[in-house]
């Protein structure tokens, strides 16, 4: 029995053939179209003829379903990198991604200049254990050349049964030779949110992905921090860290923005011809307090992460720190097909509240800060220690003045000073600078309150 896909496509081709034959007296094999009224059925008749030749004359028997699937996949590949066809198994894998649990090597990837590039690495996964880093490019996956490979195909190769091996070749910037790694697939449980309170009641939130539970987990983290700091002055500020966040569900990005915005446009989408397809706006209900806020991004912050960064920056709700984001600003619609397969079709572009397009542009932070390696930070600390200071002078006076105290009786952290190994973000320069920027905002607010 022919499959639903085969039956549907064959019926369309048959109808197209009848339409062309009826309209053009040249009969089968001759189709004459008026240039002013060219019909898409004309090209469909070419496809039908090519299919017939393959089925009737190819040297071996052909799988008709495989031919149709290949045709659909080819149409998708002729468009943009994010328009993809997924067979039933690939579609099942994609669905598991949004639920935050899958079996694979633990990376999020995208395409850049024809290369499969690692956007993020899930902590504790096989890729993390093997030392794979954001920015690494795949040279091959299980013997298949990864250059110009579609994302859907790479995902199919990297996913599999837990405990099975997959061999990959990696190219890393700054290294002349590639890395050959054999990874063991494992079940990856993705926790989209990880939060910790810093010493001065600043909440650092790592938002790693936009899954179906991301907003719920973020709200829970905010509630826990608010409860823990309730006996003091509450949460004093928030660092929302979306570095290496590859994006995910648009609705989760909108909901997370809505937590921090009372009103106004969050994101809009425009389709063919610039027509606005959708506009999402913030609502006052459920908005969290107006905490001072810094958002951390880098060149691997993409899609939904860029939507959140753009909305919070355009509404002057947060200061952006880091490097220019990835620039994935297109919208994909998921279309389920009758045989259980699906197609992701790019239908629109995202626009920030100010009307700026994200696509291929990315978002430039308010404060651009490049990341420094651990070794570079160590050398900087050593250089700072060798610089002369009052404390290095013989017989210098010691500090005897107690640290100023806040209204709640706690000591106020002193501004400035070298970054020590015990300080927050001692080995993370971008996060350290974001933290210092937020502390400066807090100090400025405190001065305005006392004046």
SEROMI-463596 format. One line per field, with one value per residue (C-alpha): y, z, x; residue number from 1; residue in one letter. Coordinates in Angstrom, 3 decimals, always signed. Each point is the difference from the previous one (the first is absolute). Example, Ala and Ser with C-alpha at 12.3 -4.5 7.8 and 13.67 -1.06 7.14 Angstrom:
// residues 2
y	c(-4.500; +3.440)
z	c(+7.800; -0.660)
x	c(+12.300; +1.370)
i	c(1; 2)
aa	c(A; S)
This chain:
// residues 451
y	c(+0.000; +3.413; +2.351; +3.123; +2.194; -1.953; +0.010; +3.735; +1.029; -2.347; +1.453; +3.550; -0.955; -1.721; +3.047; +2.264; -2.162; +0.139; +3.767; +0.494; -2.469; +1.673; +3.495; -0.624; -1.717; -1.143; -3.119; -2.029; +1.030; +3.519; +2.778; +3.579; +2.683; +3.627; +1.906; +2.277; -2.868; -2.685; -2.659; -1.935; -3.108; +0.365; -0.749; -2.742; -1.707; +0.046; -1.664; -2.596; -0.841; -0.319; -2.273; -2.158; -0.405; -1.046; -2.498; -1.528; +0.055; +0.079; -2.955; -1.373; -0.094; +3.240; +0.761; +2.382; +1.382; +0.690; +1.940; +2.198; +0.544; +0.959; +2.452; +1.709; +0.076; +1.507; +2.748; +0.898; +0.040; +2.435; +2.636; +1.088; -2.025; -0.049; -1.353; -3.761; -3.196; -2.553; -3.628; -1.536; -0.971; +3.429; +1.644; -2.153; +1.060; +3.681; -0.361; -1.521; +3.062; +2.365; -2.257; +0.208; -3.694; -1.910; -2.511; +1.367; +1.728; +3.164; +2.919; +2.632; +0.838; +2.431; +0.643; +2.778; +0.380; -3.596; -1.391; -1.662; +2.158; -0.867; +2.645; -1.473; -3.059; -1.553; -0.311; -3.590; -1.419; -2.033; +3.039; +1.958; -2.878; -0.215; +3.716; +1.179; +3.764; +2.575; +1.120; -3.405; -1.111; -3.561; -1.410; -3.396; -2.024; -3.790; +0.042; +2.497; +3.311; +2.692; +2.843; +1.254; -2.684; +0.899; +0.406; -2.683; -2.516; +0.840; -0.412; -3.397; -1.112; +1.276; -1.356; -3.681; -2.613; +0.864; -1.728; -0.144; +1.768; +2.808; +1.238; +3.675; +2.261; +3.509; +3.146; +2.700; +3.571; +0.480; -3.644; -1.123; -3.666; -1.426; -1.990; -3.607; -1.040; -3.080; +0.847; -2.326; +1.028; +0.573; +1.211; +3.766; +1.664; +3.696; +2.306; +3.310; +2.185; +0.110; +2.800; +1.067; +2.938; +2.046; +1.500; +3.312; -1.619; +0.321; -2.961; -1.591; -2.038; -2.216; -0.422; -2.802; -0.727; +0.909; -3.242; -0.632; +0.358; +2.942; +2.719; -2.227; -0.790; +3.660; +1.082; -2.669; +1.280; +3.572; -1.129; -1.943; +2.951; +2.430; -2.246; -0.446; +3.754; +1.056; +0.547; +2.443; +2.425; -2.572; -0.614; +3.030; -0.733; -2.700; -1.219; -1.951; -2.069; -1.201; -0.691; -3.120; -0.163; -1.291; +1.008; -2.212; +0.675; +3.498; -0.109; -0.583; +3.027; +2.135; -1.275; +0.657; +3.549; +0.496; -0.747; +3.132; +2.353; +1.668; +1.095; +0.489; -2.169; -2.986; -1.258; +0.182; -2.204; +0.999; -2.360; +0.267; +3.583; +1.375; -0.815; -0.185; -3.467; +0.198; +2.476; -1.056; +2.568; +0.007; +0.046; +1.673; -3.046; -2.222; +2.467; -0.376; +2.932; +2.493; -1.436; +1.442; -2.469; -0.961; -2.473; -1.982; -1.118; -1.244; -1.071; -3.299; +1.624; -0.629; +0.163; +0.153; +1.231; +2.904; +0.781; +0.304; +2.054; +2.321; +0.574; +0.721; +2.323; +1.899; +0.630; +1.153; -2.708; -1.525; +0.807; -2.411; -1.165; -2.358; -0.396; +0.232; -2.829; -2.705; +1.684; -2.770; +2.112; -2.167; -1.688; -3.643; -1.501; -3.722; -1.854; -3.615; -2.211; -2.986; -2.730; +1.293; +2.068; +3.791; +3.075; +3.101; +2.840; +3.502; +2.334; +3.303; +2.094; +1.200; +3.715; +1.566; +2.635; +2.772; -1.617; -1.354; -3.320; -2.659; -2.090; -0.163; +3.158; -1.204; +2.384; +2.147; +0.350; +3.352; -0.990; -2.223; -2.350; -2.813; -3.147; -0.628; -3.419; -1.291; +0.318; +3.625; +0.797; -1.689; +2.033; +3.210; -0.768; -0.691; +3.275; +1.842; -1.530; +1.187; +3.604; +2.313; +1.061; +1.538; -3.477; -0.879; +2.905; -0.805; +1.222; +0.907; +0.828; -2.724; +0.557; +0.472; +1.490; -2.572; -0.617; +2.163; -1.780; -0.042; +0.683; -3.725; -0.204; -1.835; +1.257; +1.757; -1.534; +2.419; +1.017; -0.601; -2.172; -2.838; -3.105; -2.790; -3.721; -0.060; +2.811; -0.817; -0.809; -0.137; -1.988; +1.518; +3.459; +0.813; -0.943; +1.895; +3.165; -0.450; -0.345; +3.170; +1.867; -1.041; +1.016; +3.418; +0.328; -0.959; +2.535; +2.722; -0.804; +0.141; +3.449; +1.275; -1.260; +1.834; +3.286)
z	c(+0.000; -0.918; +2.857; +0.690; -1.216; -3.250; -0.640; +0.658; -2.208; -2.806; +0.068; -0.246; -2.915; -1.768; +0.385; -1.215; -3.063; -0.828; +0.417; -2.275; -2.605; -0.123; -0.292; -2.606; -3.286; -0.409; +1.953; +2.422; +0.009; -1.340; +2.382; -1.225; +2.631; -0.418; +1.677; +1.631; +1.556; +0.713; +2.269; +2.692; -1.549; -2.908; +2.215; +1.707; -3.362; -0.451; +3.385; -0.943; -3.205; +1.773; +2.600; -2.718; -1.791; +3.236; +0.903; -3.492; -1.144; +2.997; -0.034; +3.339; +1.707; +1.809; +3.283; -0.981; +3.499; +0.190; -3.280; +1.251; +3.342; -1.835; -2.147; +3.039; +1.743; -3.116; -0.149; +3.611; -0.594; -2.897; +2.460; +3.206; +2.603; +2.449; -2.402; +0.435; -0.669; +2.820; -0.477; +2.777; +2.076; -0.344; +0.945; +3.115; +0.949; -0.458; +2.209; +2.756; -0.158; +0.994; +2.952; +1.222; -0.135; -2.777; -0.654; -1.793; +0.584; +1.653; -2.395; -1.687; -3.536; -2.821; -3.490; -0.729; -3.374; -0.828; +3.210; +2.845; +2.987; +3.666; +1.629; +3.488; +1.939; +2.654; +3.343; +0.966; -3.464; -2.152; -2.013; +3.181; +1.430; -3.230; +0.087; -2.960; +0.189; -1.539; -3.318; -0.925; -3.564; -1.016; -2.728; -0.120; +1.918; -0.044; -3.232; -1.771; -1.171; +2.052; -2.440; -1.374; +1.974; +0.959; +3.698; -0.117; -1.428; +2.578; +2.805; -1.380; +0.006; +3.503; +1.669; +0.763; +2.693; +3.312; +0.330; -3.730; -1.421; -2.542; -1.453; -0.882; -1.413; +1.435; -1.203; +2.606; -0.648; +0.901; -0.625; -3.280; +0.474; +0.431; +3.029; -0.403; +2.750; +0.725; +2.138; +1.701; -0.408; +3.206; +1.147; +0.368; +2.562; -0.736; +2.929; -1.739; +3.069; +2.634; +2.555; +2.926; +2.398; +0.064; +3.289; -0.353; -0.861; -3.735; -1.742; -2.841; -2.308; -2.769; -2.582; -2.209; -2.341; -0.729; +0.677; +0.988; +3.700; -0.195; +1.251; +2.810; +1.121; -0.188; +2.101; +2.571; +0.190; +0.525; +2.713; +1.864; -0.089; +1.124; +2.938; +0.967; -0.003; +1.492; +3.494; -1.487; -2.782; -2.583; -3.384; -0.829; -3.654; -2.695; -2.479; -2.764; -1.656; -3.483; -1.392; -2.199; +0.108; -3.446; +0.398; -0.194; +0.429; -0.896; +2.525; +2.817; -1.093; +0.036; +3.440; +1.476; -1.367; +1.470; +3.468; -0.199; -2.187; +0.978; -3.465; -3.585; -2.935; +0.738; -3.555; -3.361; -3.064; -3.643; -2.883; -3.776; -1.218; +3.505; +1.163; +3.790; +1.001; +3.777; +2.788; +3.603; +2.761; +3.708; +2.660; +3.379; +1.830; +1.406; -0.592; +2.481; +1.934; -1.933; +1.113; -1.621; -2.740; -2.217; -2.875; -1.108; -3.636; -2.399; -3.628; +0.774; +1.445; -2.700; -0.975; +3.114; +2.066; -2.431; +0.255; +3.789; -0.167; -2.640; +1.840; +3.377; -1.576; -2.201; +3.013; +2.016; +2.510; -0.029; -0.896; -2.563; +0.579; -2.093; -3.748; -3.096; -0.164; -2.669; -2.217; -0.421; -0.479; -2.150; +0.969; -0.793; -0.156; +0.729; -2.528; +0.748; -3.080; -0.374; +0.412; +3.370; -1.504; +0.270; -1.570; +1.672; -2.395; +0.402; -0.238; +1.546; +1.648; +3.613; +0.820; +3.349; +1.550; -1.690; -3.388; -0.460; -1.775; +1.747; -3.121; -0.974; +2.099; +3.571; +2.936; +1.053; +3.809; +1.774; +1.527; -2.225; +1.979; -1.554; +2.010; +1.355; +0.493; +3.479; -0.756; -1.112; +3.214; +2.073; -1.719; +0.545; +3.708; +0.290; -1.772; +2.367; +3.016; -1.235; -0.419; +2.845; +2.407; +3.455; +1.512; -1.523; +1.708; +3.100; +3.285; -1.751; +2.188; +0.353; -0.604; +3.318; -1.142; +0.077; -3.231; -0.372; +0.957; -1.692; +1.663; +0.565; +1.925; -2.650; -1.255; -3.352; -2.481; -0.894; -3.634; -2.101; +0.845; -1.871; -0.936; +2.328; -0.497; +2.684; -1.581; -2.058; -3.609; +0.731; -3.194; -2.104; -1.222; -1.805; +2.993; +2.324; -2.095; -0.089; +3.777; +0.396; -2.352; +2.102; +3.218; -1.559; -0.831; +3.576; +1.417; -2.253; +1.141; +3.625; -0.545; -1.648; +2.962; +2.574; -1.912)
x	c(+0.000; +1.470; +0.801; -2.127; +2.852; +0.372; -3.748; -0.346; +2.922; -1.057; -3.517; +1.322; +2.242; -2.894; -2.268; +2.808; +0.489; -3.727; -0.031; +2.984; -1.244; -3.411; +1.395; +2.657; -0.845; +3.583; -0.998; +2.131; +3.627; -0.617; -0.978; -0.211; -0.507; -0.869; +2.893; -2.563; -1.977; +2.616; -1.483; +1.900; -1.560; +2.420; +2.985; -1.963; -0.461; +3.787; +0.339; -2.618; +1.838; +3.361; -1.598; -1.550; +3.342; +1.719; -2.719; -0.132; +3.627; +2.362; +2.369; -1.274; -3.364; -0.719; -1.714; -2.781; -0.404; +3.741; -0.205; -2.823; +1.738; +3.178; -1.939; -1.512; +3.375; +1.551; -2.633; +0.730; +3.753; -0.474; -1.279; +1.803; +1.986; -2.910; -2.629; +0.284; -1.878; -0.110; -0.921; -2.129; +3.047; +1.617; -3.283; -0.230; +3.535; -0.829; -3.074; +2.124; +2.282; -2.792; -0.837; +3.602; +0.966; +1.766; +2.782; +3.037; +3.332; -1.368; +0.537; -2.137; +1.141; -0.653; +1.375; +2.477; +1.712; -0.838; +1.488; -1.842; +0.959; -0.491; -2.200; -0.109; +1.119; -2.215; +1.752; +0.789; -0.690; +2.414; +1.105; +0.699; +2.032; +2.023; +0.832; -2.098; -0.556; -2.373; +1.446; +1.446; -0.797; -0.776; +2.246; -1.687; -2.587; +0.265; +1.966; -2.272; +1.470; -1.741; +0.653; -3.358; -1.844; -3.564; -0.720; -2.687; +2.467; +2.673; -2.533; -0.995; +3.645; +0.770; -3.125; -0.426; -0.247; +1.694; +3.368; +0.744; +3.083; +0.176; +3.286; +0.376; +2.684; +0.229; +1.768; +0.660; +1.094; +3.656; +0.921; +1.513; -0.873; -3.467; -1.119; -1.160; -2.406; -2.077; -3.025; -2.454; -3.624; -1.919; -3.406; +0.229; -2.248; +0.038; -0.649; -0.767; +0.571; +2.710; +0.071; +2.183; +0.023; +3.186; +1.277; -1.850; -3.362; +0.478; -1.598; +1.979; -2.266; +1.348; -2.753; +1.295; -2.913; -3.607; -1.835; -3.591; +0.924; +2.457; -2.361; -1.255; +3.558; +1.018; -2.975; +0.850; +3.594; -1.216; -2.439; +2.701; +2.379; -2.726; -0.833; +3.657; +0.624; -3.348; +1.455; +2.505; -0.869; -1.021; +1.602; +2.146; +0.683; -0.051; +2.607; -1.757; +2.718; -1.009; +3.457; +0.088; -3.801; -1.075; -3.657; -3.056; -3.709; -1.200; -2.852; +2.500; +2.032; -3.157; -1.027; +3.442; +0.040; -3.474; +1.406; +2.158; -2.077; -3.287; -1.090; +1.053; +0.989; +2.240; +0.517; -1.720; +0.271; -0.300; -0.492; +0.140; -0.163; +0.599; -3.521; -0.261; -1.136; +0.118; +0.679; +0.611; -0.450; +0.762; -2.708; +0.197; -1.377; +2.740; +2.841; +2.846; +1.517; +2.094; +3.330; +3.131; +0.871; +2.939; -0.301; +3.057; +0.239; +2.658; +0.355; -1.739; -3.137; -2.577; -3.659; -2.215; +2.969; +0.373; -3.704; +0.248; +3.206; -1.446; -3.274; +1.597; +2.558; -2.475; -2.263; +3.051; -0.800; +3.488; +3.581; +1.499; +3.569; +2.130; +0.474; -2.205; -2.540; -0.366; -2.606; -2.584; -3.112; -2.255; -3.265; -0.722; -3.466; -0.280; -2.166; -0.916; -0.373; -2.383; +2.645; +1.290; +2.802; +0.145; +1.478; +1.372; -0.722; +1.404; -2.993; +1.116; +2.701; +0.120; +0.125; +0.842; -2.321; +2.020; -0.632; +3.531; +0.471; +2.054; +0.580; +3.692; +0.547; -0.085; -0.184; +2.932; +0.255; +0.065; +3.340; +2.148; +2.234; +2.007; +0.509; +3.506; +1.510; +0.747; +3.717; -0.369; -1.876; +2.690; +2.726; -1.988; -0.334; +3.723; +0.780; -2.334; +1.688; +3.408; -1.189; +1.068; -2.733; -0.354; -0.157; +3.375; +1.781; +2.028; -1.594; -3.285; -2.998; -2.616; -3.740; -1.805; -3.313; -2.815; -1.873; -3.120; -3.203; -3.367; -3.315; -0.481; +3.295; +2.035; +3.343; -0.040; +2.444; +2.788; +0.243; +3.095; +2.957; +1.646; -1.926; +1.099; -0.419; -2.705; -2.056; -3.092; +0.921; +3.730; +0.536; -2.800; +0.979; -3.252; -2.145; +2.338; -0.383; -3.783; +0.022; +2.063; -2.338; -2.990; +1.759; +0.658; -3.707; -0.892; +2.469; -1.444; -3.535; +1.132; +1.541; -3.180; -2.044; +2.140; +0.193)
i	c(1; 2; 3; 4; 5; 6; 7; 8; 9; 10; 11; 12; 13; 14; 15; 16; 17; 18; 19; 20; 21; 22; 23; 24; 25; 26; 27; 28; 29; 30; 31; 32; 33; 34; 35; 36; 37; 38; 39; 40; 41; 42; 43; 44; 45; 46; 47; 48; 49; 50; 51; 52; 53; 54; 55; 56; 57; 58; 59; 60; 61; 62; 63; 64; 65; 66; 67; 68; 69; 70; 71; 72; 73; 74; 75; 76; 77; 78; 79; 80; 81; 82; 83; 84; 85; 86; 87; 88; 89; 90; 91; 92; 93; 94; 95; 96; 97; 98; 99; 100; 101; 102; 103; 104; 105; 106; 107; 108; 109; 110; 111; 112; 113; 114; 115; 116; 117; 118; 119; 120; 121; 122; 123; 124; 125; 126; 127; 128; 129; 130; 131; 132; 133; 134; 135; 136; 137; 138; 139; 140; 141; 142; 143; 144; 145; 146; 147; 148; 149; 150; 151; 152; 153; 154; 155; 156; 157; 158; 159; 160; 161; 162; 163; 164; 165; 166; 167; 168; 169; 170; 171; 172; 173; 174; 175; 176; 177; 178; 179; 180; 181; 182; 183; 184; 185; 186; 187; 188; 189; 190; 191; 192; 193; 194; 195; 196; 197; 198; 199; 200; 201; 202; 203; 204; 205; 206; 207; 208; 209; 210; 211; 212; 213; 214; 215; 216; 217; 218; 219; 220; 221; 222; 223; 224; 225; 226; 227; 228; 229; 230; 231; 232; 233; 234; 235; 236; 237; 238; 239; 240; 241; 242; 243; 244; 245; 246; 247; 248; 249; 250; 251; 252; 253; 254; 255; 256; 257; 258; 259; 260; 261; 262; 263; 264; 265; 266; 267; 268; 269; 270; 271; 272; 273; 274; 275; 276; 277; 278; 279; 280; 281; 282; 283; 284; 285; 286; 287; 288; 289; 290; 291; 292; 293; 294; 295; 296; 297; 298; 299; 300; 301; 302; 303; 304; 305; 306; 307; 308; 309; 310; 311; 312; 313; 314; 315; 316; 317; 318; 319; 320; 321; 322; 323; 324; 325; 326; 327; 328; 329; 330; 331; 332; 333; 334; 335; 336; 337; 338; 339; 340; 341; 342; 343; 344; 345; 346; 347; 348; 349; 350; 351; 352; 353; 354; 355; 356; 357; 358; 359; 360; 361; 362; 363; 364; 365; 366; 367; 368; 369; 370; 371; 372; 373; 374; 375; 376; 377; 378; 379; 380; 381; 382; 383; 384; 385; 386; 387; 388; 389; 390; 391; 392; 393; 394; 395; 396; 397; 398; 399; 400; 401; 402; 403; 404; 405; 406; 407; 408; 409; 410; 411; 412; 413; 414; 415; 416; 417; 418; 419; 420; 421; 422; 423; 424; 425; 426; 427; 428; 429; 430; 431; 432; 433; 434; 435; 436; 437; 438; 439; 440; 441; 442; 443; 444; 445; 446; 447; 448; 449; 450; 451)
aa	c(X; X; X; X; X; X; X; X; X; X; X; X; X; X; X; X; X; X; X; X; X; X; X; X; X; X; X; X; X; X; X; X; X; X; X; X; X; X; X; X; X; X; X; X; X; X; X; X; X; X; X; X; X; X; X; X; X; X; X; X; X; X; X; X; X; X; X; X; X; X; X; X; X; X; X; X; X; X; X; X; X; X; X; X; X; X; X; X; X; X; X; X; X; X; X; X; X; X; X; X; X; X; X; X; X; X; X; X; X; X; X; X; X; X; X; X; X; X; X; X; X; X; X; X; X; X; X; X; X; X; X; X; X; X; X; X; X; X; X; X; X; X; X; X; X; X; X; X; X; X; X; X; X; X; X; X; X; X; X; X; X; X; X; X; X; X; X; X; X; X; X; X; X; X; X; X; X; X; X; X; X; X; X; X; X; X; X; X; X; X; X; X; X; X; X; X; X; X; X; X; X; X; X; X; X; X; X; X; X; X; X; X; X; X; X; X; X; X; X; X; X; X; X; X; X; X; X; X; X; X; X; X; X; X; X; X; X; X; X; X; X; X; X; X; X; X; X; X; X; X; X; X; X; X; X; X; X; X; X; X; X; X; X; X; X; X; X; X; X; X; X; X; X; X; X; X; X; X; X; X; X; X; X; X; X; X; X; X; X; X; X; X; X; X; X; X; X; X; X; X; X; X; X; X; X; X; X; X; X; X; X; X; X; X; X; X; X; X; X; X; X; X; X; X; X; X; X; X; X; X; X; X; X; X; X; X; X; X; X; X; X; X; X; X; X; X; X; X; X; X; X; X; X; X; X; X; X; X; X; X; X; X; X; X; X; X; X; X; X; X; X; X; X; X; X; X; X; X; X; X; X; X; X; X; X; X; X; X; X; X; X; X; X; X; X; X; X; X; X; X; X; X; X; X; X; X; X; X; X; X; X; X; X; X; X; X; X; X; X; X; X; X; X; X; X; X; X; X; X; X; X; X; X; X; X; X; X; X; X; X; X; X; X; X; X; X; X; X; X; X; X)
